Amino acid sequence: MEQNSLIDRLLELTLAIQHAAAMADWQEAARLTEERTPLFMELTPEQDATAMEVINRIQAIDSAIAADAKTTQSELQVEYSSAMKKVQAASKYHQAAKF
């Protein structure tokens, strides 16, 4: 694939990943990431200034997505812990009610 077309496709997939992450559709974000990953291997080391700007934009978007994913993971862990405590409390209540 021609380098400019490749970089355009990488940006397109990155923006789609960003949208999926914003919608909390992590499965779609992962699928798109798997589609995008091999394309990075096709990049050549020599890129013009315009291409480097796009690549830097992709890197910035990826960093923001990673930060969002980390925040979401932390929030889910808190919610999970809270839910498990409620289940344990309900279980103890039912055990006490039997006696």
Secondary structure, 3 states (H helix, E strand, C coil): CCHHHHHHHHHHHHHHHHHHHHCCCHHHHHHHHHHHHHHHCCCCCCCCHHHHHHHHHHHHHHHHHHHHHHHHHHHHHHHHHHHHHHHHHHHHHHHHHHC
